[in-house]
């Protein structure tokens, strides 16, 4: 987006905000339903990690958590919190996207 397009977009947004504040235009709204927060067992978490072929250490790094946390989850001593459960939900739904976005292919590193 170039500077002119950016300015035009900001100007349109500002005009819409002013019109909404003046009650001359109704703001667009979008209603969504959020799925229930999933719960995962120790077996589930280990299966996710193994599905993406990562060690506990590598999985912890990708999740942004400590290895001790992964160990606790996989042993059943602890459970993922809300945001971690959502991330696990995304991994479960599409592990390929997770790996593509958060890793660098070894072949790409060697080139």
Secondary structure, DSSP 4 states (H G I P E B T S, - for coil): --HHHHHHHHHHHHHHHHHHHTTSSPPP-----PPPPP---HHHHHHHHHHTT--HHHHHHHHTS-HHHHHHHHHTSS---HHHHHHHHHHHH-HHHHHHHH---HHHHH-
